């Protein structure tokens, strides 16, 4: 039973507002003796009793409700575990036997890999079923179940060549493959290189696009992974007044770029799919300087970039270096890039060597599909 302390203060669950004003009249003013004081204290306590009782009853009711809720939660959890066990037994038992996993028959119990399924996972599956949430489709080769790249590096991996591409965390960056820049100039002193390099770049980029889009089609709606991003040179204004000072001093084309009224044209076979691929117009050599690509890549949880396009020693190299400095692992498709001449292409590849893996298109496709 709760008692008043020596100071005469009330128990913590009794507020002063529950005491009638008549109960606390000064003794000197009323002329009451000690007997009257004792009688009044008894009377005051009796007036407080109903309120205290109500509070105790409320607390008991709360405990009862809490106990009932916990019991119901336990029932749902047990039901979820039972349902999960039935599903596992009916769908995976044959596979378990084939792989040497044991199953117990006593009491209808069974064991997979020597241990029972986690109760929390079973409960989550049960709640998902009640809420109508679909379980994701089974997928493979996308790298969802692999440890994060940063955790691998923390474990001691120091060579970028040891970290293969993971479609689920990769994006293909197609740089500036647009008609305005891909036309072979018959008067160029490097016409023979151009006649080979540019068609090869377009063909191999098309293969990379097909592989990334195939992987993306295997994902659930709104799930991120296997992204495709196109950059292209295009001003924000028709008179190109918004482009960089460097562009304004770099020849007629860069000083008067395609704009809103005369947009850039993509090469046939290497075109973005509206609403699916990401398009980023840029007005600088590096896409990281005049677009919000870094922000977008982080929103998409991209860790690895596959880069192709043109020109190898200019926009491609700039993107590669900036991406590496921002924490992305870069893989350059060396036969899906082109420059003005062989010398410039090789110079660009050499400049990216310390910032990227350099693979052929076939090597990249192998990593994306196995």
C-alpha contacts under 8 A as a table, 3 or more apart, distances in Angstrom:
res1	aa1	res2	aa2	distance
2	X	11	X	6.68
3	X	10	X	7.87
3	X	11	X	6.79
4	X	7	X	7.73
4	X	8	X	5.63
4	X	9	X	5.83
4	X	10	X	5.47
4	X	11	X	6.16
5	X	8	X	5.46
5	X	9	X	6.01
5	X	10	X	7.49
6	X	9	X	7.63
10	X	14	X	6.30
10	X	15	X	7.57
10	X	16	X	7.81
11	X	14	X	5.51
12	X	15	X	7.39
13	X	52	X	7.48
13	X	55	X	7.98
14	X	18	X	7.12
14	X	51	X	8.00
14	X	52	X	6.94
15	X	18	X	5.75
15	X	19	X	7.84
16	X	19	X	5.74
17	X	20	X	7.53
18	X	48	X	6.76
18	X	51	X	7.58
19	X	23	X	6.67
19	X	44	X	7.27
19	X	47	X	7.55
19	X	48	X	6.79
20	X	23	X	5.39
20	X	24	X	7.49
21	X	24	X	5.77
21	X	25	X	7.19
22	X	25	X	5.81
23	X	40	X	7.04
23	X	41	X	7.90
23	X	44	X	6.00
25	X	29	X	7.57
25	X	30	X	7.43
26	X	29	X	5.53
26	X	30	X	6.70
27	X	30	X	5.33
27	X	31	X	5.91
27	X	32	X	5.68
27	X	33	X	7.88
27	X	37	X	7.61
28	X	31	X	5.18
28	X	32	X	7.11
32	X	35	X	7.80
32	X	36	X	5.52
32	X	37	X	6.63
33	X	36	X	5.31
33	X	37	X	6.38
34	X	37	X	4.92
34	X	38	X	6.27
35	X	38	X	5.15
35	X	39	X	6.21
36	X	39	X	4.95
36	X	40	X	6.00
37	X	40	X	5.05
37	X	41	X	6.10
38	X	41	X	5.12
38	X	42	X	6.25
39	X	42	X	5.15
39	X	43	X	6.19
40	X	43	X	4.89
40	X	44	X	6.02
41	X	44	X	5.00
41	X	45	X	6.13
42	X	45	X	5.15
42	X	46	X	6.27
43	X	46	X	5.14
43	X	47	X	6.42
44	X	47	X	5.12
44	X	48	X	6.40
45	X	48	X	5.11
45	X	49	X	6.21
46	X	49	X	5.21
46	X	50	X	7.77
47	X	50	X	6.77
48	X	51	X	5.63
48	X	52	X	6.44
49	X	52	X	5.14
49	X	53	X	6.02
50	X	53	X	5.03
50	X	54	X	6.17
51	X	54	X	5.12
51	X	55	X	6.37
52	X	55	X	5.13
52	X	56	X	6.26
53	X	56	X	5.08
53	X	57	X	6.08
54	X	57	X	5.01
54	X	58	X	6.07
55	X	58	X	4.98
55	X	59	X	6.15
56	X	59	X	5.07
56	X	60	X	6.15
57	X	60	X	5.05
57	X	61	X	6.08
58	X	61	X	4.99
58	X	62	X	6.17
59	X	62	X	5.02
59	X	63	X	6.25
60	X	63	X	5.09
60	X	64	X	6.17
61	X	64	X	5.04
61	X	65	X	6.15
62	X	65	X	5.04
62	X	66	X	6.02
63	X	66	X	5.04
63	X	67	X	6.01
64	X	67	X	5.10
64	X	68	X	6.13
65	X	68	X	5.03
65	X	69	X	6.15
66	X	69	X	5.09
66	X	70	X	6.15
67	X	70	X	5.13
67	X	71	X	6.10
68	X	71	X	5.08
68	X	72	X	6.20
69	X	72	X	5.07
69	X	73	X	6.15
70	X	73	X	5.00
70	X	74	X	6.17
71	X	74	X	5.09
71	X	75	X	6.25
72	X	75	X	5.04
72	X	76	X	6.30
73	X	76	X	5.15
73	X	77	X	6.17
74	X	77	X	5.00
74	X	78	X	6.08
75	X	78	X	5.16
75	X	79	X	6.08
76	X	79	X	5.00
76	X	80	X	6.07
76	X	123	X	7.52
76	X	126	X	7.94
77	X	80	X	5.01
77	X	81	X	6.23
77	X	119	X	7.55
77	X	122	X	7.59
77	X	123	X	5.05
77	X	126	X	7.71
78	X	81	X	5.07
78	X	82	X	6.16
78	X	123	X	7.70
79	X	82	X	5.08
79	X	83	X	6.11
79	X	126	X	7.80
80	X	83	X	5.08
80	X	84	X	6.04
80	X	122	X	5.41
80	X	123	X	4.90
80	X	124	X	7.85
80	X	125	X	7.02
80	X	126	X	4.69
80	X	127	X	7.75
81	X	84	X	5.06
81	X	85	X	6.09
81	X	119	X	5.99
81	X	122	X	4.91
81	X	123	X	6.19
81	X	126	X	7.84
82	X	85	X	5.08
82	X	86	X	6.29
83	X	86	X	5.13
83	X	87	X	6.26
83	X	122	X	7.82
83	X	126	X	7.55
84	X	87	X	5.08
84	X	88	X	6.09
84	X	122	X	5.57
84	X	125	X	7.54
84	X	126	X	7.75
85	X	88	X	5.12
85	X	89	X	6.02
85	X	117	X	7.82
86	X	89	X	5.10
86	X	90	X	6.10
87	X	90	X	5.22
87	X	91	X	5.93
87	X	92	X	7.97
88	X	91	X	5.35
88	X	92	X	5.35
88	X	93	X	6.85
89	X	92	X	5.84
89	X	93	X	5.08
89	X	110	X	7.63
90	X	93	X	6.20
91	X	94	X	7.55
92	X	95	X	5.25
92	X	96	X	6.06
93	X	96	X	5.00
93	X	97	X	6.30
93	X	103	X	7.94
94	X	97	X	5.26
94	X	98	X	6.27
95	X	98	X	5.07
95	X	99	X	6.22
96	X	99	X	5.23
96	X	100	X	6.26
96	X	101	X	4.80
96	X	102	X	7.07
96	X	112	X	6.90
97	X	100	X	5.21
97	X	101	X	5.47
97	X	102	X	6.74
97	X	103	X	7.76
98	X	101	X	7.47
101	X	111	X	7.76
101	X	112	X	5.91
101	X	113	X	5.46
101	X	114	X	7.23
102	X	110	X	7.45
102	X	111	X	5.98
102	X	112	X	6.27
102	X	113	X	6.97
102	X	114	X	6.80
103	X	109	X	7.54
103	X	110	X	4.44
103	X	111	X	5.03
103	X	112	X	6.79
104	X	108	X	7.22
104	X	109	X	5.49
104	X	110	X	4.36
104	X	111	X	6.31
105	X	108	X	5.19
105	X	109	X	5.77
105	X	110	X	6.47
106	X	109	X	5.91
110	X	116	X	7.70
111	X	114	X	5.56
111	X	115	X	5.51
111	X	116	X	5.43
112	X	115	X	5.67
112	X	116	X	6.26
112	X	117	X	7.58
117	X	121	X	7.45
117	X	122	X	7.30
118	X	121	X	5.36
118	X	122	X	6.43
119	X	122	X	5.06
119	X	123	X	6.07
120	X	123	X	5.04
120	X	124	X	6.12
121	X	124	X	5.03
121	X	125	X	6.13
122	X	125	X	5.05
122	X	126	X	6.17
123	X	126	X	4.99
123	X	127	X	6.22
124	X	127	X	5.10
124	X	128	X	6.05
125	X	128	X	5.06
125	X	129	X	6.20
126	X	129	X	5.16
126	X	130	X	6.37
127	X	130	X	5.00
127	X	131	X	6.15
128	X	131	X	5.04
128	X	132	X	6.00
128	X	133	X	4.93
128	X	134	X	7.24
129	X	132	X	5.08
129	X	133	X	5.96
129	X	134	X	7.39
130	X	133	X	7.74
136	X	220	X	7.12
137	X	220	X	7.57
139	X	142	X	7.23
139	X	218	X	7.30
140	X	143	X	7.33
141	X	166	X	7.98
141	X	167	X	7.79
141	X	368	X	7.73
141	X	369	X	6.63
141	X	370	X	5.79
142	X	166	X	5.95
142	X	167	X	4.96
142	X	168	X	5.17
142	X	215	X	7.39
142	X	368	X	7.79
143	X	146	X	5.44
143	X	166	X	5.17
143	X	167	X	6.49
143	X	168	X	5.84
143	X	169	X	7.87
144	X	168	X	6.25
147	X	151	X	6.57
147	X	152	X	6.91
148	X	151	X	5.24
148	X	152	X	6.48
149	X	152	X	5.09
149	X	153	X	6.36
149	X	163	X	7.72
149	X	303	X	7.81
150	X	153	X	5.02
150	X	154	X	6.17
151	X	154	X	4.98
151	X	155	X	6.21
152	X	155	X	5.01
152	X	156	X	6.83
152	X	157	X	6.21
153	X	156	X	5.35
153	X	157	X	4.78
153	X	158	X	6.61
154	X	157	X	7.18
157	X	160	X	7.93
157	X	162	X	7.50
159	X	162	X	5.70
159	X	163	X	7.65
160	X	163	X	5.55
160	X	329	X	7.75
160	X	356	X	7.79
160	X	357	X	7.00
161	X	164	X	7.02
161	X	357	X	6.38
164	X	367	X	6.63
165	X	170	X	6.96
165	X	304	X	7.05
165	X	364	X	7.79
165	X	367	X	5.85
165	X	368	X	6.43
166	X	169	X	5.65
166	X	170	X	5.97
166	X	304	X	7.71
166	X	367	X	7.67
166	X	368	X	6.78
167	X	170	X	4.99
167	X	171	X	7.65
167	X	212	X	7.51
167	X	215	X	6.98
167	X	225	X	6.35
167	X	226	X	5.08
167	X	368	X	6.02
168	X	224	X	7.25
168	X	225	X	4.23
168	X	226	X	5.63
169	X	225	X	5.58
169	X	226	X	6.76
169	X	301	X	6.36
169	X	302	X	4.77
169	X	303	X	5.54
169	X	304	X	6.23
170	X	225	X	6.47
170	X	226	X	5.40
170	X	227	X	6.71
170	X	302	X	5.49
170	X	303	X	6.17
170	X	304	X	4.62
170	X	305	X	5.70
170	X	306	X	7.25
171	X	225	X	7.36
171	X	226	X	5.37
171	X	227	X	4.47
171	X	228	X	5.63
171	X	229	X	7.18
171	X	302	X	6.49
171	X	304	X	6.47
171	X	305	X	5.12
171	X	306	X	6.15
172	X	208	X	7.79
172	X	209	X	7.61
172	X	212	X	7.38
172	X	226	X	7.43
172	X	227	X	6.24
172	X	228	X	4.85
172	X	229	X	6.09
172	X	305	X	5.97
172	X	306	X	4.72
172	X	307	X	6.07
172	X	308	X	7.87
173	X	228	X	6.28
173	X	229	X	4.96
173	X	230	X	6.05
173	X	231	X	7.44
173	X	305	X	6.72
173	X	306	X	5.94
173	X	307	X	4.87
173	X	308	X	6.44
174	X	177	X	7.01
174	X	205	X	7.70
174	X	228	X	7.67
174	X	229	X	6.17
174	X	230	X	4.86
174	X	231	X	6.23
174	X	307	X	6.23
174	X	308	X	5.30
174	X	309	X	5.51
175	X	230	X	6.18
175	X	231	X	5.02
175	X	232	X	6.47
175	X	307	X	7.42
175	X	308	X	6.18
175	X	309	X	4.52
175	X	310	X	5.98
175	X	315	X	7.32
175	X	316	X	6.69
176	X	181	X	7.56
176	X	230	X	7.42
176	X	231	X	5.52
176	X	232	X	4.35
176	X	233	X	6.39
176	X	309	X	6.16
176	X	310	X	5.98
176	X	311	X	7.98
177	X	181	X	6.97
177	X	182	X	6.61
177	X	202	X	7.90
177	X	232	X	7.03
177	X	266	X	6.58
177	X	267	X	6.58
177	X	270	X	7.52
177	X	309	X	5.88
177	X	310	X	6.57
178	X	181	X	5.68
178	X	182	X	6.08
178	X	232	X	6.81
178	X	264	X	6.87
178	X	265	X	5.63
178	X	266	X	4.32
178	X	267	X	5.34
179	X	182	X	5.08
179	X	183	X	6.26
179	X	264	X	7.69
179	X	265	X	5.58
179	X	266	X	5.62
179	X	267	X	5.38
180	X	183	X	6.65
180	X	264	X	7.46
180	X	265	X	7.15
182	X	198	X	6.83
182	X	267	X	7.81
184	X	191	X	7.19
184	X	194	X	6.16
184	X	195	X	6.76
184	X	198	X	7.87
185	X	188	X	5.33
185	X	191	X	6.80
186	X	191	X	6.02
187	X	191	X	7.13
188	X	191	X	5.18
190	X	193	X	5.48
190	X	194	X	6.28
190	X	340	X	7.19
190	X	341	X	5.86
191	X	194	X	5.01
191	X	195	X	6.06
192	X	195	X	5.25
192	X	196	X	6.69
193	X	196	X	5.38
193	X	197	X	5.82
193	X	341	X	6.08
193	X	342	X	6.63
194	X	197	X	5.13
194	X	198	X	5.69
194	X	340	X	7.11
194	X	341	X	7.07
195	X	198	X	6.33
195	X	199	X	6.85
196	X	199	X	5.92
196	X	200	X	6.21
197	X	200	X	5.17
197	X	201	X	6.06
197	X	337	X	7.80
197	X	338	X	5.76
197	X	339	X	7.91
198	X	201	X	5.02
198	X	202	X	6.32
198	X	338	X	6.14
199	X	202	X	5.16
199	X	203	X	6.14
200	X	203	X	5.12
200	X	204	X	6.10
200	X	335	X	7.13
200	X	336	X	6.68
201	X	204	X	5.42
201	X	205	X	5.97
201	X	308	X	7.99
201	X	309	X	6.93
201	X	335	X	6.39
201	X	336	X	4.08
201	X	337	X	5.42
201	X	338	X	6.36
202	X	205	X	5.18
202	X	206	X	6.13
202	X	269	X	7.65
202	X	270	X	6.74
202	X	336	X	6.99
203	X	206	X	5.19
203	X	207	X	6.58
203	X	336	X	7.79
204	X	207	X	5.04
204	X	208	X	6.39
204	X	335	X	7.12
204	X	336	X	5.31
204	X	361	X	6.28
205	X	208	X	5.07
205	X	209	X	6.15
205	X	270	X	7.01
205	X	308	X	6.90
205	X	309	X	7.70
205	X	336	X	5.68
206	X	209	X	5.07
206	X	210	X	6.25
206	X	269	X	6.42
206	X	270	X	5.76
207	X	210	X	5.15
207	X	211	X	6.36
207	X	361	X	7.82
208	X	211	X	5.20
208	X	212	X	6.24
208	X	361	X	7.15
208	X	365	X	6.94
209	X	212	X	5.26
209	X	213	X	6.06
209	X	228	X	7.40
209	X	270	X	7.85
210	X	213	X	5.24
210	X	214	X	6.07
211	X	214	X	5.15
211	X	215	X	6.32
211	X	365	X	6.92
211	X	368	X	7.20
211	X	369	X	7.63
212	X	215	X	5.20
212	X	216	X	6.15
212	X	226	X	5.40
212	X	227	X	7.03
212	X	228	X	7.16
212	X	368	X	7.79
213	X	216	X	4.92
213	X	217	X	6.12
213	X	226	X	7.07
213	X	227	X	7.90
213	X	228	X	7.81
214	X	217	X	5.16
214	X	218	X	6.83
215	X	218	X	5.42
215	X	219	X	7.22
215	X	226	X	6.26
216	X	219	X	5.43
216	X	225	X	6.43
216	X	226	X	5.29
216	X	227	X	7.24
217	X	220	X	7.94
219	X	223	X	6.06
219	X	224	X	7.69
219	X	225	X	7.66
220	X	223	X	5.32
224	X	227	X	7.38
224	X	300	X	6.01
224	X	301	X	7.65
225	X	300	X	7.24
225	X	301	X	7.95
225	X	302	X	7.58
227	X	277	X	7.14
227	X	278	X	7.98
228	X	277	X	5.24
228	X	278	X	6.23
229	X	277	X	5.94
229	X	278	X	4.63
229	X	279	X	5.90
229	X	280	X	7.36
230	X	272	X	6.80
230	X	277	X	7.42
230	X	278	X	6.11
230	X	279	X	4.88
230	X	280	X	6.07
231	X	279	X	6.07
231	X	280	X	4.78
231	X	281	X	5.63
231	X	282	X	6.70
231	X	287	X	7.13
232	X	264	X	7.26
232	X	279	X	7.89
232	X	280	X	6.56
232	X	281	X	5.00
232	X	282	X	6.06
233	X	257	X	7.06
233	X	258	X	7.35
233	X	264	X	7.20
233	X	281	X	5.62
233	X	282	X	5.07
233	X	283	X	5.86
233	X	284	X	7.92
234	X	257	X	5.63
234	X	258	X	4.93
234	X	259	X	5.44
234	X	263	X	6.91
234	X	264	X	6.22
234	X	281	X	5.33
234	X	282	X	5.88
234	X	283	X	6.30
235	X	238	X	6.97
235	X	240	X	5.38
235	X	242	X	6.69
235	X	243	X	6.35
235	X	257	X	5.77
235	X	258	X	6.06
235	X	259	X	4.85
235	X	260	X	7.48
235	X	281	X	7.36
235	X	282	X	7.05
235	X	283	X	6.05
236	X	240	X	6.95
236	X	242	X	6.53
236	X	259	X	5.95
236	X	260	X	6.58
237	X	240	X	5.23
237	X	241	X	6.60
237	X	242	X	6.63
237	X	259	X	5.62
237	X	260	X	6.36
238	X	241	X	7.98
238	X	257	X	7.97
238	X	258	X	7.24
238	X	259	X	4.76
238	X	260	X	6.04
238	X	261	X	6.33
238	X	262	X	7.49
239	X	256	X	6.65
239	X	257	X	7.98
239	X	259	X	7.65
240	X	243	X	5.71
240	X	255	X	6.79
240	X	256	X	5.63
240	X	257	X	6.08
240	X	259	X	7.20
242	X	283	X	7.94
243	X	247	X	6.42
243	X	248	X	6.94
243	X	255	X	7.72
243	X	283	X	5.28
243	X	284	X	7.31
244	X	247	X	5.26
244	X	248	X	6.43
244	X	283	X	6.55
244	X	284	X	6.41
245	X	248	X	5.08
245	X	249	X	6.43
246	X	249	X	5.27
246	X	250	X	6.25
247	X	250	X	5.02
247	X	251	X	7.52
247	X	254	X	5.15
247	X	255	X	5.70
247	X	283	X	7.73
247	X	284	X	7.27
248	X	251	X	7.14
248	X	254	X	6.28
248	X	255	X	4.26
248	X	256	X	7.87
249	X	254	X	7.95
249	X	255	X	6.81
250	X	254	X	6.06
250	X	255	X	6.77
251	X	254	X	5.75
251	X	255	X	6.08
252	X	255	X	5.16
252	X	256	X	6.13
253	X	256	X	5.22
253	X	257	X	5.82
254	X	257	X	5.45
258	X	261	X	7.90
258	X	262	X	5.37
258	X	263	X	5.11
258	X	264	X	5.37
259	X	262	X	5.05
259	X	263	X	4.99
259	X	264	X	7.19
260	X	263	X	5.41
266	X	270	X	6.84
266	X	271	X	5.66
267	X	270	X	5.51
267	X	271	X	6.38
268	X	271	X	6.30
272	X	276	X	7.81
272	X	277	X	5.47
272	X	278	X	7.34
272	X	279	X	7.25
273	X	276	X	5.56
273	X	277	X	5.33
274	X	277	X	6.30
275	X	278	X	7.59
280	X	291	X	6.89
280	X	293	X	7.76
281	X	291	X	7.45
282	X	287	X	6.16
282	X	290	X	5.63
282	X	291	X	6.21
283	X	290	X	6.07
284	X	287	X	6.60
284	X	289	X	6.52
284	X	290	X	5.86
285	X	289	X	7.79
285	X	314	X	6.76
285	X	315	X	4.91
285	X	318	X	6.71
286	X	289	X	5.53
286	X	290	X	7.33
286	X	315	X	5.53
286	X	316	X	7.70
286	X	318	X	5.01
286	X	319	X	5.06
286	X	322	X	7.54
287	X	290	X	5.85
287	X	291	X	5.93
287	X	293	X	7.14
287	X	315	X	7.67
287	X	318	X	7.98
287	X	319	X	6.07
288	X	291	X	5.85
288	X	292	X	6.96
288	X	293	X	6.12
288	X	294	X	6.63
288	X	319	X	6.66
288	X	322	X	6.66
288	X	323	X	7.61
292	X	295	X	5.41
292	X	296	X	6.40
293	X	296	X	4.99
293	X	297	X	5.99
294	X	297	X	5.17
294	X	298	X	6.26
295	X	298	X	5.36
295	X	299	X	6.30
296	X	299	X	5.05
296	X	300	X	6.30
297	X	300	X	5.04
297	X	301	X	6.27
297	X	302	X	5.32
298	X	301	X	4.92
298	X	302	X	5.96
299	X	302	X	7.78
302	X	305	X	7.49
302	X	328	X	7.83
303	X	327	X	7.69
303	X	328	X	5.22
303	X	329	X	6.25
304	X	328	X	5.53
304	X	329	X	4.64
304	X	330	X	5.80
304	X	331	X	7.51
305	X	328	X	6.63
305	X	329	X	6.14
305	X	330	X	4.80
305	X	331	X	6.11
306	X	330	X	5.98
306	X	331	X	4.79
306	X	332	X	5.76
306	X	333	X	6.95
307	X	316	X	7.27
307	X	320	X	7.42
307	X	330	X	7.19
307	X	331	X	6.28
307	X	332	X	4.89
307	X	333	X	6.18
308	X	316	X	7.07
308	X	332	X	6.27
308	X	333	X	5.53
308	X	334	X	7.42
308	X	336	X	5.35
308	X	337	X	5.23
309	X	312	X	7.10
309	X	316	X	6.61
309	X	336	X	6.26
309	X	337	X	4.64
309	X	338	X	6.54
310	X	314	X	7.57
310	X	315	X	6.51
310	X	316	X	5.95
310	X	337	X	5.58
310	X	338	X	5.21
310	X	339	X	6.11
311	X	314	X	5.28
311	X	315	X	5.66
311	X	316	X	5.90
311	X	337	X	6.99
311	X	338	X	5.57
311	X	339	X	4.56
311	X	340	X	7.29
311	X	345	X	7.80
312	X	315	X	6.67
312	X	316	X	4.96
312	X	317	X	5.97
312	X	337	X	5.77
312	X	338	X	5.47
312	X	339	X	5.16
312	X	344	X	7.35
312	X	345	X	5.41
312	X	348	X	5.26
312	X	349	X	6.98
313	X	316	X	6.42
313	X	317	X	5.40
313	X	318	X	7.92
313	X	339	X	6.72
313	X	344	X	6.01
313	X	345	X	6.00
313	X	347	X	6.38
313	X	348	X	3.73
313	X	349	X	7.17
313	X	351	X	7.73
314	X	317	X	5.45
314	X	318	X	6.06
314	X	348	X	7.27
315	X	318	X	5.10
315	X	319	X	6.10
316	X	319	X	5.25
316	X	320	X	6.17
316	X	337	X	7.98
317	X	320	X	5.03
317	X	321	X	6.20
317	X	348	X	6.11
317	X	349	X	7.66
317	X	351	X	7.07
317	X	352	X	6.07
318	X	321	X	5.37
318	X	322	X	6.16
319	X	322	X	5.24
319	X	323	X	5.92
320	X	323	X	5.23
320	X	324	X	6.20
320	X	330	X	6.57
320	X	332	X	7.93
320	X	352	X	6.76
320	X	355	X	6.86
320	X	356	X	7.21
321	X	324	X	5.22
321	X	325	X	6.24
321	X	352	X	6.89
321	X	355	X	6.08
322	X	325	X	5.10
322	X	326	X	6.30
323	X	326	X	5.11
323	X	327	X	6.54
323	X	328	X	5.46
323	X	329	X	7.65
323	X	330	X	7.14
324	X	327	X	5.29
324	X	328	X	5.08
324	X	329	X	6.17
324	X	330	X	6.50
324	X	355	X	5.96
324	X	356	X	7.51
325	X	328	X	7.43
329	X	356	X	6.87
330	X	355	X	7.08
330	X	356	X	4.79
330	X	357	X	6.30
331	X	356	X	5.35
331	X	357	X	4.56
331	X	358	X	5.74
331	X	359	X	7.00
332	X	356	X	6.56
332	X	357	X	6.14
332	X	358	X	4.87
332	X	359	X	6.30
333	X	336	X	5.25
333	X	337	X	6.73
333	X	358	X	6.19
333	X	359	X	5.38
333	X	360	X	5.40
333	X	361	X	5.67
333	X	364	X	7.44
334	X	337	X	5.67
334	X	349	X	7.39
334	X	358	X	6.05
334	X	359	X	5.99
334	X	360	X	5.65
334	X	361	X	7.48
335	X	338	X	7.79
335	X	360	X	5.70
335	X	361	X	6.45
336	X	360	X	7.83
336	X	361	X	6.89
337	X	345	X	7.90
338	X	341	X	7.98
338	X	345	X	6.25
339	X	342	X	7.08
339	X	344	X	5.95
339	X	345	X	5.05
340	X	344	X	6.40
340	X	345	X	7.36
341	X	344	X	5.39
341	X	345	X	6.30
342	X	345	X	5.09
342	X	346	X	6.17
343	X	346	X	5.30
343	X	347	X	6.09
344	X	347	X	4.98
344	X	348	X	6.14
345	X	348	X	5.17
345	X	349	X	6.29
346	X	349	X	5.06
346	X	350	X	6.12
347	X	350	X	5.14
347	X	351	X	6.20
348	X	351	X	5.02
348	X	352	X	6.39
349	X	352	X	5.22
349	X	353	X	6.25
350	X	353	X	5.18
351	X	354	X	7.27
352	X	355	X	5.23
352	X	356	X	6.08
353	X	356	X	5.72
353	X	357	X	7.09
353	X	358	X	7.25
359	X	363	X	5.96
359	X	364	X	6.41
360	X	363	X	5.24
360	X	364	X	6.38
361	X	364	X	5.12
361	X	365	X	6.12
362	X	365	X	5.04
362	X	366	X	6.21
363	X	366	X	5.17
363	X	367	X	6.58
364	X	367	X	5.23
364	X	368	X	6.25
365	X	368	X	5.00
365	X	369	X	6.11
366	X	369	X	5.37
366	X	370	X	6.01
367	X	370	X	5.59
